[in-house]
Amino acid sequence: MSFAALEITRLANGDIVLRDAEDGREPLVRIRFSREVRDMLGEDVVLVAEAMIEAATDHIAGHDGSDEPSVVTSPVLH
């Protein structure tokens, strides 16, 4: 079984994406916040997107949130 290195990245248009760090294909996940929410969150917008992605992966994996996070990610801004 092979594993992909995934990264969470903020695009120039403000979208936050989860993508394979080693290829240029379409992102696996794209999160687009409204301008109002982006202005309200400021730089925390990436942290909110990370929390959303982690919650989704925990839900899919069947975790109830009481264990350690199943996906550990570090912010990567380009």
mmCIF file of the N, C-alpha and C atoms, coordinates in Angstrom:
data_MODEL
# 
_entry.id   MODEL 
# 
loop_
_atom_site.group_PDB 
_atom_site.id 
_atom_site.type_symbol 
_atom_site.label_atom_id 
_atom_site.label_alt_id 
_atom_site.label_comp_id 
_atom_site.label_asym_id 
_atom_site.label_entity_id 
_atom_site.label_seq_id 
_atom_site.pdbx_PDB_ins_code 
_atom_site.Cartn_x 
_atom_site.Cartn_y 
_atom_site.Cartn_z 
_atom_site.occupancy 
_atom_site.B_iso_or_equiv 
_atom_site.pdbx_formal_charge 
_atom_site.auth_seq_id 
_atom_site.auth_comp_id 
_atom_site.auth_asym_id 
_atom_site.auth_atom_id 
_atom_site.pdbx_PDB_model_num 
ATOM 1   N N  . MET A 1 1  ? 0.841   -1.172 0.000   1.00 0.00 ? 1  MET A N  1 
ATOM 2   C CA . MET A 1 1  ? 0.000   0.000  0.000   1.00 0.00 ? 1  MET A CA 1 
ATOM 3   C C  . MET A 1 1  ? 0.886   1.234  0.000   1.00 0.00 ? 1  MET A C  1 
ATOM 4   N N  . SER A 1 2  ? 0.595   2.194  -0.852  1.00 0.00 ? 2  SER A N  1 
ATOM 5   C CA . SER A 1 2  ? 1.387   3.420  -0.892  1.00 0.00 ? 2  SER A CA 1 
ATOM 6   C C  . SER A 1 2  ? 0.602   4.558  -0.251  1.00 0.00 ? 2  SER A C  1 
ATOM 7   N N  . PHE A 1 3  ? 1.339   5.480  0.307   1.00 0.00 ? 3  PHE A N  1 
ATOM 8   C CA . PHE A 1 3  ? 0.737   6.626  0.967   1.00 0.00 ? 3  PHE A CA 1 
ATOM 9   C C  . PHE A 1 3  ? 1.194   7.891  0.270   1.00 0.00 ? 3  PHE A C  1 
ATOM 10  N N  . ALA A 1 4  ? 0.293   8.843  0.141   1.00 0.00 ? 4  ALA A N  1 
ATOM 11  C CA . ALA A 1 4  ? 0.625   10.120 -0.476  1.00 0.00 ? 4  ALA A CA 1 
ATOM 12  C C  . ALA A 1 4  ? 0.919   11.137 0.620   1.00 0.00 ? 4  ALA A C  1 
ATOM 13  N N  . ALA A 1 5  ? 1.883   11.990 0.356   1.00 0.00 ? 5  ALA A N  1 
ATOM 14  C CA . ALA A 1 5  ? 2.130   13.118 1.247   1.00 0.00 ? 5  ALA A CA 1 
ATOM 15  C C  . ALA A 1 5  ? 1.120   14.194 0.875   1.00 0.00 ? 5  ALA A C  1 
ATOM 16  N N  . LEU A 1 6  ? 0.279   14.560 1.824   1.00 0.00 ? 6  LEU A N  1 
ATOM 17  C CA . LEU A 1 6  ? -0.757  15.549 1.568   1.00 0.00 ? 6  LEU A CA 1 
ATOM 18  C C  . LEU A 1 6  ? -0.379  16.870 2.211   1.00 0.00 ? 6  LEU A C  1 
ATOM 19  N N  . GLU A 1 7  ? -0.820  17.960 1.588   1.00 0.00 ? 7  GLU A N  1 
ATOM 20  C CA . GLU A 1 7  ? -0.578  19.281 2.151   1.00 0.00 ? 7  GLU A CA 1 
ATOM 21  C C  . GLU A 1 7  ? -1.850  20.109 2.062   1.00 0.00 ? 7  GLU A C  1 
ATOM 22  N N  . ILE A 1 8  ? -2.007  20.977 3.040   1.00 0.00 ? 8  ILE A N  1 
ATOM 23  C CA . ILE A 1 8  ? -3.084  21.955 3.022   1.00 0.00 ? 8  ILE A CA 1 
ATOM 24  C C  . ILE A 1 8  ? -2.450  23.266 2.602   1.00 0.00 ? 8  ILE A C  1 
ATOM 25  N N  . THR A 1 9  ? -2.986  23.852 1.548   1.00 0.00 ? 9  THR A N  1 
ATOM 26  C CA . THR A 1 9  ? -2.380  25.030 0.937   1.00 0.00 ? 9  THR A CA 1 
ATOM 27  C C  . THR A 1 9  ? -3.430  26.101 0.704   1.00 0.00 ? 9  THR A C  1 
ATOM 28  N N  . ARG A 1 10 ? -3.041  27.346 0.871   1.00 0.00 ? 10 ARG A N  1 
ATOM 29  C CA . ARG A 1 10 ? -3.906  28.479 0.542   1.00 0.00 ? 10 ARG A CA 1 
ATOM 30  C C  . ARG A 1 10 ? -3.524  28.968 -0.846  1.00 0.00 ? 10 ARG A C  1 
ATOM 31  N N  . LEU A 1 11 ? -4.497  28.972 -1.744  1.00 0.00 ? 11 LEU A N  1 
ATOM 32  C CA . LEU A 1 11 ? -4.266  29.423 -3.110  1.00 0.00 ? 11 LEU A CA 1 
ATOM 33  C C  . LEU A 1 11 ? -4.337  30.945 -3.197  1.00 0.00 ? 11 LEU A C  1 
ATOM 34  N N  . ALA A 1 12 ? -3.870  31.493 -4.311  1.00 0.00 ? 12 ALA A N  1 
ATOM 35  C CA . ALA A 1 12 ? -3.862  32.941 -4.517  1.00 0.00 ? 12 ALA A CA 1 
ATOM 36  C C  . ALA A 1 12 ? -5.263  33.543 -4.432  1.00 0.00 ? 12 ALA A C  1 
ATOM 37  N N  . ASN A 1 13 ? -6.294  32.776 -4.810  1.00 0.00 ? 13 ASN A N  1 
ATOM 38  C CA . ASN A 1 13 ? -7.667  33.295 -4.773  1.00 0.00 ? 13 ASN A CA 1 
ATOM 39  C C  . ASN A 1 13 ? -8.302  33.183 -3.387  1.00 0.00 ? 13 ASN A C  1 
ATOM 40  N N  . GLY A 1 14 ? -7.561  32.678 -2.389  1.00 0.00 ? 14 GLY A N  1 
ATOM 41  C CA . GLY A 1 14 ? -8.068  32.558 -1.028  1.00 0.00 ? 14 GLY A CA 1 
ATOM 42  C C  . GLY A 1 14 ? -8.612  31.194 -0.676  1.00 0.00 ? 14 GLY A C  1 
ATOM 43  N N  . ASP A 1 15 ? -8.828  30.327 -1.668  1.00 0.00 ? 15 ASP A N  1 
ATOM 44  C CA . ASP A 1 15 ? -9.311  28.973 -1.394  1.00 0.00 ? 15 ASP A CA 1 
ATOM 45  C C  . ASP A 1 15 ? -8.254  28.203 -0.615  1.00 0.00 ? 15 ASP A C  1 
ATOM 46  N N  . ILE A 1 16 ? -8.725  27.307 0.246   1.00 0.00 ? 16 ILE A N  1 
ATOM 47  C CA . ILE A 1 16 ? -7.841  26.397 0.968   1.00 0.00 ? 16 ILE A CA 1 
ATOM 48  C C  . ILE A 1 16 ? -8.048  25.023 0.346   1.00 0.00 ? 16 ILE A C  1 
ATOM 49  N N  . VAL A 1 17 ? -6.953  24.351 -0.030  1.00 0.00 ? 17 VAL A N  1 
ATOM 50  C CA . VAL A 1 17 ? -7.075  23.048 -0.680  1.00 0.00 ? 17 VAL A CA 1 
ATOM 51  C C  . VAL A 1 17 ? -6.239  22.006 0.044   1.00 0.00 ? 17 VAL A C  1 
ATOM 52  N N  . LEU A 1 18 ? -6.715  20.770 -0.045  1.00 0.00 ? 18 LEU A N  1 
ATOM 53  C CA . LEU A 1 18 ? -5.957  19.601 0.390   1.00 0.00 ? 18 LEU A CA 1 
ATOM 54  C C  . LEU A 1 18 ? -5.548  18.894 -0.883  1.00 0.00 ? 18 LEU A C  1 
ATOM 55  N N  . ARG A 1 19 ? -4.249  18.696 -1.058  1.00 0.00 ? 19 ARG A N  1 
ATOM 56  C CA . ARG A 1 19 ? -3.774  18.079 -2.293  1.00 0.00 ? 19 ARG A CA 1 
ATOM 57  C C  . ARG A 1 19 ? -2.544  17.227 -2.033  1.00 0.00 ? 19 ARG A C  1 
ATOM 58  N N  . ASP A 1 20 ? -2.272  16.391 -3.021  1.00 0.00 ? 20 ASP A N  1 
ATOM 59  C CA . ASP A 1 20 ? -1.058  15.584 -3.004  1.00 0.00 ? 20 ASP A CA 1 
ATOM 60  C C  . ASP A 1 20 ? 0.119   16.545 -3.155  1.00 0.00 ? 20 ASP A C  1 
ATOM 61  N N  . ALA A 1 21 ? 1.065   16.461 -2.253  1.00 0.00 ? 21 ALA A N  1 
ATOM 62  C CA . ALA A 1 21 ? 2.197   17.388 -2.255  1.00 0.00 ? 21 ALA A CA 1 
ATOM 63  C C  . ALA A 1 21 ? 3.139   17.169 -3.425  1.00 0.00 ? 21 ALA A C  1 
ATOM 64  N N  . GLU A 1 22 ? 3.041   16.001 -4.084  1.00 0.00 ? 22 GLU A N  1 
ATOM 65  C CA . GLU A 1 22 ? 4.030   15.664 -5.101  1.00 0.00 ? 22 GLU A CA 1 
ATOM 66  C C  . GLU A 1 22 ? 3.511   15.683 -6.530  1.00 0.00 ? 22 GLU A C  1 
ATOM 67  N N  . ASP A 1 23 ? 2.241   16.013 -6.737  1.00 0.00 ? 23 ASP A N  1 
ATOM 68  C CA . ASP A 1 23 ? 1.760   16.085 -8.115  1.00 0.00 ? 23 ASP A CA 1 
ATOM 69  C C  . ASP A 1 23 ? 0.920   17.342 -8.309  1.00 0.00 ? 23 ASP A C  1 
ATOM 70  N N  . GLY A 1 24 ? 0.648   17.678 -9.528  1.00 0.00 ? 24 GLY A N  1 
ATOM 71  C CA . GLY A 1 24 ? -0.078  18.896 -9.838  1.00 0.00 ? 24 GLY A CA 1 
ATOM 72  C C  . GLY A 1 24 ? -1.536  18.677 -10.179 1.00 0.00 ? 24 GLY A C  1 
ATOM 73  N N  . ARG A 1 25 ? -2.073  17.521 -9.788  1.00 0.00 ? 25 ARG A N  1 
ATOM 74  C CA . ARG A 1 25 ? -3.463  17.220 -10.127 1.00 0.00 ? 25 ARG A CA 1 
ATOM 75  C C  . ARG A 1 25 ? -4.428  18.104 -9.344  1.00 0.00 ? 25 ARG A C  1 
ATOM 76  N N  . GLU A 1 26 ? -5.697  17.982 -9.735  1.00 0.00 ? 26 GLU A N  1 
ATOM 77  C CA . GLU A 1 26 ? -6.777  18.705 -9.062  1.00 0.00 ? 26 GLU A CA 1 
ATOM 78  C C  . GLU A 1 26 ? -6.752  18.395 -7.564  1.00 0.00 ? 26 GLU A C  1 
ATOM 79  N N  . PRO A 1 27 ? -7.005  19.397 -6.703  1.00 0.00 ? 27 PRO A N  1 
ATOM 80  C CA . PRO A 1 27 ? -7.028  19.149 -5.261  1.00 0.00 ? 27 PRO A CA 1 
ATOM 81  C C  . PRO A 1 27 ? -8.070  18.104 -4.877  1.00 0.00 ? 27 PRO A C  1 
ATOM 82  N N  . LEU A 1 28 ? -7.801  17.386 -3.801  1.00 0.00 ? 28 LEU A N  1 
ATOM 83  C CA . LEU A 1 28 ? -8.742  16.401 -3.278  1.00 0.00 ? 28 LEU A CA 1 
ATOM 84  C C  . LEU A 1 28 ? -9.931  17.089 -2.621  1.00 0.00 ? 28 LEU A C  1 
ATOM 85  N N  . VAL A 1 29 ? -9.666  18.207 -1.946  1.00 0.00 ? 29 VAL A N  1 
ATOM 86  C CA . VAL A 1 29 ? -10.695 18.984 -1.255  1.00 0.00 ? 29 VAL A CA 1 
ATOM 87  C C  . VAL A 1 29 ? -10.407 20.457 -1.497  1.00 0.00 ? 29 VAL A C  1 
ATOM 88  N N  . ARG A 1 30 ? -11.474 21.228 -1.692  1.00 0.00 ? 30 ARG A N  1 
ATOM 89  C CA . ARG A 1 30 ? -11.345 22.680 -1.845  1.00 0.00 ? 30 ARG A CA 1 
ATOM 90  C C  . ARG A 1 30 ? -12.359 23.324 -0.910  1.00 0.00 ? 30 ARG A C  1 
ATOM 91  N N  . ILE A 1 31 ? -11.885 24.246 -0.060  1.00 0.00 ? 31 ILE A N  1 
ATOM 92  C CA . ILE A 1 31 ? -12.760 24.980 0.850   1.00 0.00 ? 31 ILE A CA 1 
ATOM 93  C C  . ILE A 1 31 ? -12.697 26.446 0.446   1.00 0.00 ? 31 ILE A C  1 
ATOM 94  N N  . ARG A 1 32 ? -13.873 27.021 0.201   1.00 0.00 ? 32 ARG A N  1 
ATOM 95  C CA . ARG A 1 32 ? -13.956 28.429 -0.199  1.00 0.00 ? 32 ARG A CA 1 
ATOM 96  C C  . ARG A 1 32 ? -14.831 29.163 0.815   1.00 0.00 ? 32 ARG A C  1 
ATOM 97  N N  . PHE A 1 33 ? -14.224 30.083 1.540   1.00 0.00 ? 33 PHE A N  1 
ATOM 98  C CA . PHE A 1 33 ? -14.952 30.905 2.493   1.00 0.00 ? 33 PHE A CA 1 
ATOM 99  C C  . PHE A 1 33 ? -15.382 32.197 1.809   1.00 0.00 ? 33 PHE A C  1 
ATOM 100 N N  . SER A 1 34 ? -16.500 32.743 2.233   1.00 0.00 ? 34 SER A N  1 
ATOM 101 C CA . SER A 1 34 ? -16.940 34.034 1.702   1.00 0.00 ? 34 SER A CA 1 
ATOM 102 C C  . SER A 1 34 ? -15.943 35.109 2.127   1.00 0.00 ? 34 SER A C  1 
ATOM 103 N N  . ARG A 1 35 ? -15.961 36.217 1.428   1.00 0.00 ? 35 ARG A N  1 
ATOM 104 C CA . ARG A 1 35 ? -15.066 37.330 1.771   1.00 0.00 ? 35 ARG A CA 1 
ATOM 105 C C  . ARG A 1 35 ? -15.316 37.776 3.217   1.00 0.00 ? 35 ARG A C  1 
ATOM 106 N N  . GLU A 1 36 ? -16.586 37.810 3.620   1.00 0.00 ? 36 GLU A N  1 
ATOM 107 C CA . GLU A 1 36 ? -16.931 38.227 4.980   1.00 0.00 ? 36 GLU A CA 1 
ATOM 108 C C  . GLU A 1 36 ? -16.276 37.309 6.016   1.00 0.00 ? 36 GLU A C  1 
ATOM 109 N N  . VAL A 1 37 ? -16.334 36.013 5.793   1.00 0.00 ? 37 VAL A N  1 
ATOM 110 C CA . VAL A 1 37 ? -15.735 35.060 6.734   1.00 0.00 ? 37 VAL A CA 1 
ATOM 111 C C  . VAL A 1 37 ? -14.213 35.159 6.691   1.00 0.00 ? 37 VAL A C  1 
ATOM 112 N N  . ARG A 1 38 ? -13.632 35.288 5.495   1.00 0.00 ? 38 ARG A N  1 
ATOM 113 C CA . ARG A 1 38 ? -12.169 35.442 5.394   1.00 0.00 ? 38 ARG A CA 1 
ATOM 114 C C  . ARG A 1 38 ? -11.704 36.678 6.152   1.00 0.00 ? 38 ARG A C  1 
ATOM 115 N N  . ASP A 1 39 ? -12.450 37.797 6.008   1.00 0.00 ? 39 ASP A N  1 
ATOM 116 C CA . ASP A 1 39 ? -12.088 39.026 6.724   1.00 0.00 ? 39 ASP A CA 1 
ATOM 117 C C  . ASP A 1 39 ? -12.206 38.835 8.235   1.00 0.00 ? 39 ASP A C  1 
ATOM 118 N N  . MET A 1 40 ? -13.238 38.122 8.668   1.00 0.00 ? 40 MET A N  1 
ATOM 119 C CA . MET A 1 40 ? -13.465 37.895 10.088  1.00 0.00 ? 40 MET A CA 1 
ATOM 120 C C  . MET A 1 40 ? -12.367 37.005 10.687  1.00 0.00 ? 40 MET A C  1 
ATOM 121 N N  . LEU A 1 41 ? -11.981 35.943 9.968   1.00 0.00 ? 41 LEU A N  1 
ATOM 122 C CA . LEU A 1 41 ? -11.007 34.982 10.487  1.00 0.00 ? 41 LEU A CA 1 
ATOM 123 C C  . LEU A 1 41 ? -9.565  35.431 10.309  1.00 0.00 ? 41 LEU A C  1 
ATOM 124 N N  . GLY A 1 42 ? -9.300  36.233 9.308   1.00 0.00 ? 42 GLY A N  1 
ATOM 125 C CA . GLY A 1 42 ? -7.925  36.648 9.035   1.00 0.00 ? 42 GLY A CA 1 
ATOM 126 C C  . GLY A 1 42 ? -7.053  35.440 8.732   1.00 0.00 ? 42 GLY A C  1 
ATOM 127 N N  . GLU A 1 43 ? -5.873  35.392 9.326   1.00 0.00 ? 43 GLU A N  1 
ATOM 128 C CA . GLU A 1 43 ? -4.953  34.277 9.089   1.00 0.00 ? 43 GLU A CA 1 
ATOM 129 C C  . GLU A 1 43 ? -5.447  32.973 9.705   1.00 0.00 ? 43 GLU A C  1 
ATOM 130 N N  . ASP A 1 44 ? -6.407  33.047 10.619  1.00 0.00 ? 44 ASP A N  1 
ATOM 131 C CA . ASP A 1 44 ? -6.960  31.828 11.225  1.00 0.00 ? 44 ASP A CA 1 
ATOM 132 C C  . ASP A 1 44 ? -7.794  31.023 10.245  1.00 0.00 ? 44 ASP A C  1 
ATOM 133 N N  . VAL A 1 45 ? -8.040  31.564 9.063   1.00 0.00 ? 45 VAL A N  1 
ATOM 134 C CA . VAL A 1 45 ? -8.834  30.845 8.065   1.00 0.00 ? 45 VAL A CA 1 
ATOM 135 C C  . VAL A 1 45 ? -8.200  29.489 7.746   1.00 0.00 ? 45 VAL A C  1 
ATOM 136 N N  . VAL A 1 46 ? -6.885  29.411 7.723   1.00 0.00 ? 46 VAL A N  1 
ATOM 137 C CA . VAL A 1 46 ? -6.203  28.142 7.444   1.00 0.00 ? 46 VAL A CA 1 
ATOM 138 C C  . VAL A 1 46 ? -6.426  27.163 8.595   1.00 0.00 ? 46 VAL A C  1 
ATOM 139 N N  . LEU A 1 47 ? -6.356  27.644 9.819   1.00 0.00 ? 47 LEU A N  1 
ATOM 140 C CA . LEU A 1 47 ? -6.591  26.771 10.976  1.00 0.00 ? 47 LEU A CA 1 
ATOM 141 C C  . LEU A 1 47 ? -8.019  26.232 10.985  1.00 0.00 ? 47 LEU A C  1 
ATOM 142 N N  . VAL A 1 48 ? -8.982  27.060 10.607  1.00 0.00 ? 48 VAL A N  1 
ATOM 143 C CA . VAL A 1 48 ? -10.374 26.608 10.546  1.00 0.00 ? 48 VAL A CA 1 
ATOM 144 C C  . VAL A 1 48 ? -10.527 25.547 9.463   1.00 0.00 ? 48 VAL A C  1 
ATOM 145 N N  . ALA A 1 49 ? -9.912  25.770 8.307   1.00 0.00 ? 49 ALA A N  1 
ATOM 146 C CA . ALA A 1 49 ? -9.974  24.780 7.225   1.00 0.00 ? 49 ALA A CA 1 
ATOM 147 C C  . ALA A 1 49 ? -9.322  23.468 7.663   1.00 0.00 ? 49 ALA A C  1 
ATOM 148 N N  . GLU A 1 50 ? -8.183  23.546 8.349   1.00 0.00 ? 50 GLU A N  1 
ATOM 149 C CA . GLU A 1 50 ? -7.527  22.335 8.853   1.00 0.00 ? 50 GLU A CA 1 
ATOM 150 C C  . GLU A 1 50 ? -8.446  21.581 9.806   1.00 0.00 ? 50 GLU A C  1 
ATOM 151 N N  . ALA A 1 51 ? -9.122  22.305 10.696  1.00 0.00 ? 51 ALA A N  1 
ATOM 152 C CA . ALA A 1 51 ? -10.039 21.663 11.646  1.00 0.00 ? 51 ALA A CA 1 
ATOM 153 C C  . ALA A 1 51 ? -11.197 21.000 10.913  1.00 0.00 ? 51 ALA A C  1 
ATOM 154 N N  . MET A 1 52 ? -11.695 21.628 9.858   1.00 0.00 ? 52 MET A N  1 
ATOM 155 C CA . MET A 1 52 ? -12.784 21.048 9.070   1.00 0.00 ? 52 MET A CA 1 
ATOM 156 C C  . MET A 1 52 ? -12.334 19.754 8.400   1.00 0.00 ? 52 MET A C  1 
ATOM 157 N N  . ILE A 1 53 ? -11.138 19.765 7.833   1.00 0.00 ? 53 ILE A N  1 
ATOM 158 C CA . ILE A 1 53 ? -10.615 18.571 7.162   1.00 0.00 ? 53 ILE A CA 1 
ATOM 159 C C  . ILE A 1 53 ? -10.360 17.463 8.182   1.00 0.00 ? 53 ILE A C  1 
ATOM 160 N N  . GLU A 1 54 ? -9.798  17.819 9.333   1.00 0.00 ? 54 GLU A N  1 
ATOM 161 C CA . GLU A 1 54 ? -9.550  16.814 10.371  1.00 0.00 ? 54 GLU A CA 1 
ATOM 162 C C  . GLU A 1 54 ? -10.857 16.214 10.880  1.00 0.00 ? 54 GLU A C  1 
ATOM 163 N N  . ALA A 1 55 ? -11.877 17.038 11.069  1.00 0.00 ? 55 ALA A N  1 
ATOM 164 C CA . ALA A 1 55 ? -13.181 16.529 11.516  1.00 0.00 ? 55 ALA A CA 1 
ATOM 165 C C  . ALA A 1 55 ? -13.759 15.562 10.492  1.00 0.00 ? 55 ALA A C  1 
ATOM 166 N N  . ALA A 1 56 ? -13.605 15.877 9.223   1.00 0.00 ? 56 ALA A N  1 
ATOM 167 C CA . ALA A 1 56 ? -14.114 14.987 8.171   1.00 0.00 ? 56 ALA A CA 1 
ATOM 168 C C  . ALA A 1 56 ? -13.368 13.658 8.170   1.00 0.00 ? 56 ALA A C  1 
ATOM 169 N N  . THR A 1 57 ? -12.050 13.694 8.296   1.00 0.00 ? 57 THR A N  1 
ATOM 170 C CA . THR A 1 57 ? -11.289 12.441 8.292   1.00 0.00 ? 57 THR A CA 1 
ATOM 171 C C  . THR A 1 57 ? -11.590 11.619 9.540   1.00 0.00 ? 57 THR A C  1 
ATOM 172 N N  . ASP A 1 58 ? -11.765 12.273 10.683  1.00 0.00 ? 58 ASP A N  1 
ATOM 173 C CA . ASP A 1 58 ? -12.141 11.550 11.904  1.00 0.00 ? 58 ASP A CA 1 
ATOM 174 C C  . ASP A 1 58 ? -13.509 10.901 11.746  1.00 0.00 ? 58 ASP A C  1 
ATOM 175 N N  . HIS A 1 59 ? -14.436 11.610 11.157  1.00 0.00 ? 59 HIS A N  1 
ATOM 176 C CA . HIS A 1 59 ? -15.783 11.067 10.946  1.00 0.00 ? 59 HIS A CA 1 
ATOM 177 C C  . HIS A 1 59 ? -15.724 9.833  10.045  1.00 0.00 ? 59 HIS A C  1 
ATOM 178 N N  . ILE A 1 60 ? -14.981 9.940  8.962   1.00 0.00 ? 60 ILE A N  1 
ATOM 179 C CA . ILE A 1 60 ? -14.864 8.818  8.025   1.00 0.00 ? 60 ILE A CA 1 
ATOM 180 C C  . ILE A 1 60 ? -14.193 7.625  8.699   1.00 0.00 ? 60 ILE A C  1 
ATOM 181 N N  . ALA A 1 61 ? -13.198 7.896  9.537   1.00 0.00 ? 61 ALA A N  1 
ATOM 182 C CA . ALA A 1 61 ? -12.477 6.821  10.221  1.00 0.00 ? 61 ALA A CA 1 
ATOM 183 C C  . ALA A 1 61 ? -13.254 6.279  11.418  1.00 0.00 ? 61 ALA A C  1 
ATOM 184 N N  . GLY A 1 62 ? -14.349 6.923  11.796  1.00 0.00 ? 62 GLY A N  1 
ATOM 185 C CA . GLY A 1 62 ? -15.164 6.446  12.897  1.00 0.00 ? 62 GLY A CA 1 
ATOM 186 C C  . GLY A 1 62 ? -14.690 6.864  14.271  1.00 0.00 ? 62 GLY A C  1 
ATOM 187 N N  . HIS A 1 63 ? -13.846 7.876  14.334  1.00 0.00 ? 63 HIS A N  1 
ATOM 188 C CA . HIS A 1 63 ? -13.357 8.349  15.627  1.00 0.00 ? 63 HIS A CA 1 
ATOM 189 C C  . HIS A 1 63 ? -14.376 9.273  16.258  1.00 0.00 ? 63 HIS A C  1 
ATOM 190 N N  . ASP A 1 64 ? -14.399 9.260  17.584  1.00 0.00 ? 64 ASP A N  1 
ATOM 191 C CA . ASP A 1 64 ? -15.346 10.116 18.295  1.00 0.00 ? 64 ASP A CA 1 
ATOM 192 C C  . ASP A 1 64 ? -14.722 11.406 18.812  1.00 0.00 ? 64 ASP A C  1 
ATOM 193 N N  . GLY A 1 65 ? -13.453 11.627 18.492  1.00 0.00 ? 65 GLY A N  1 
ATOM 194 C CA . GLY A 1 65 ? -12.790 12.847 18.915  1.00 0.00 ? 65 GLY A CA 1 
ATOM 195 C C  . GLY A 1 65 ? -12.068 12.732 20.241  1.00 0.00 ? 65 GLY A C  1 
ATOM 196 N N  . SER A 1 66 ? -12.195 11.602 20.932  1.00 0.00 ? 66 SER A N  1 
ATOM 197 C CA . SER A 1 66 ? -11.549 11.451 22.229  1.00 0.00 ? 66 SER A CA 1 
ATOM 198 C C  . SER A 1 66 ? -10.107 10.972 22.110  1.00 0.00 ? 66 SER A C  1 
ATOM 199 N N  . ASP A 1 67 ? -9.726  10.475 20.950  1.00 0.00 ? 67 ASP A N  1 
ATOM 200 C CA . ASP A 1 67 ? -8.359  10.001 20.726  1.00 0.00 ? 67 ASP A CA 1 
ATOM 201 C C  . ASP A 1 67 ? -7.516  11.110 20.130  1.00 0.00 ? 67 ASP A C  1 
ATOM 202 N N  . GLU A 1 68 ? -6.262  10.793 19.939  1.00 0.00 ? 68 GLU A N  1 
ATOM 203 C CA . GLU A 1 68 ? -5.377  11.712 19.254  1.00 0.00 ? 68 GLU A CA 1 
ATOM 204 C C  . GLU A 1 68 ? -5.876  11.924 17.830  1.00 0.00 ? 68 GLU A C  1 
ATOM 205 N N  . PRO A 1 69 ? -5.585  13.070 17.223  1.00 0.00 ? 69 PRO A N  1 
ATOM 206 C CA . PRO A 1 69 ? -6.011  13.293 15.838  1.00 0.00 ? 69 PRO A CA 1 
ATOM 207 C C  . PRO A 1 69 ? -5.462  12.215 14.914  1.00 0.00 ? 69 PRO A C  1 
ATOM 208 N N  . SER A 1 70 ? -6.279  11.783 13.956  1.00 0.00 ? 70 SER A N  1 
ATOM 209 C CA . SER A 1 70 ? -5.851  10.736 13.033  1.00 0.00 ? 70 SER A CA 1 
ATOM 210 C C  . SER A 1 70 ? -4.955  11.281 11.929  1.00 0.00 ? 70 SER A C  1 
ATOM 211 N N  . VAL A 1 71 ? -5.047  12.564 11.654  1.00 0.00 ? 71 VAL A N  1 
ATOM 212 C CA . VAL A 1 71 ? -4.233  13.188 10.622  1.00 0.00 ? 71 VAL A CA 1 
ATOM 213 C C  . VAL A 1 71 ? -3.531  14.375 11.254  1.00 0.00 ? 71 VAL A C  1 
ATOM 214 N N  . VAL A 1 72 ? -2.226  14.351 11.222  1.00 0.00 ? 72 VAL A N  1 
ATOM 215 C CA . VAL A 1 72 ? -1.452  15.461 11.750  1.00 0.00 ? 72 VAL A CA 1 
ATOM 216 C C  . VAL A 1 72 ? -0.920  16.233 10.562  1.00 0.00 ? 72 VAL A C  1 
ATOM 217 N N  . THR A 1 73 ? -1.271  17.504 10.507  1.00 0.00 ? 73 THR A N  1 
ATOM 218 C CA . THR A 1 73 ? -0.829  18.329 9.389   1.00 0.00 ? 73 THR A CA 1 
ATOM 219 C C  . THR A 1 73 ? -0.167  19.583 9.918   1.00 0.00 ? 73 THR A C  1 
ATOM 220 N N  . SER A 1 74 ? 0.776   20.065 9.179   1.00 0.00 ? 74 SER A N  1 
ATOM 221 C CA . SER A 1 74 ? 1.401   21.338 9.479   1.00 0.00 ? 74 SER A CA 1 
ATOM 222 C C  . SER A 1 74 ? 0.971   22.326 8.413   1.00 0.00 ? 74 SER A C  1 
ATOM 223 N N  . PRO A 1 75 ? 0.696   23.555 8.800   1.00 0.00 ? 75 PRO A N  1 
ATOM 224 C CA . PRO A 1 75 ? 0.289   24.526 7.790   1.00 0.00 ? 75 PRO A CA 1 
ATOM 225 C C  . PRO A 1 75 ? 1.392   24.735 6.767   1.00 0.00 ? 75 PRO A C  1 
ATOM 226 N N  . VAL A 1 76 ? 1.019   24.731 5.508   1.00 0.00 ? 76 VAL A N  1 
ATOM 227 C CA . VAL A 1 76 ? 1.952   25.000 4.422   1.00 0.00 ? 76 VAL A CA 1 
ATOM 228 C C  . VAL A 1 76 ? 1.315   26.070 3.565   1.00 0.00 ? 76 VAL A C  1 
ATOM 229 N N  . LEU A 1 77 ? 1.866   27.257 3.600   1.00 0.00 ? 77 LEU A N  1 
ATOM 230 C CA . LEU A 1 77 ? 1.340   28.348 2.792   1.00 0.00 ? 77 LEU A CA 1 
ATOM 231 C C  . LEU A 1 77 ? 2.300   28.621 1.654   1.00 0.00 ? 77 LEU A C  1 
ATOM 232 N N  . HIS A 1 78 ? 1.743   28.725 0.456   1.00 0.00 ? 78 HIS A N  1 
ATOM 233 C CA . HIS A 1 78 ? 2.567   29.006 -0.721  1.00 0.00 ? 78 HIS A CA 1 
ATOM 234 C C  . HIS A 1 78 ? 2.196   30.342 -1.291  1.00 0.00 ? 78 HIS A C  1 
# 
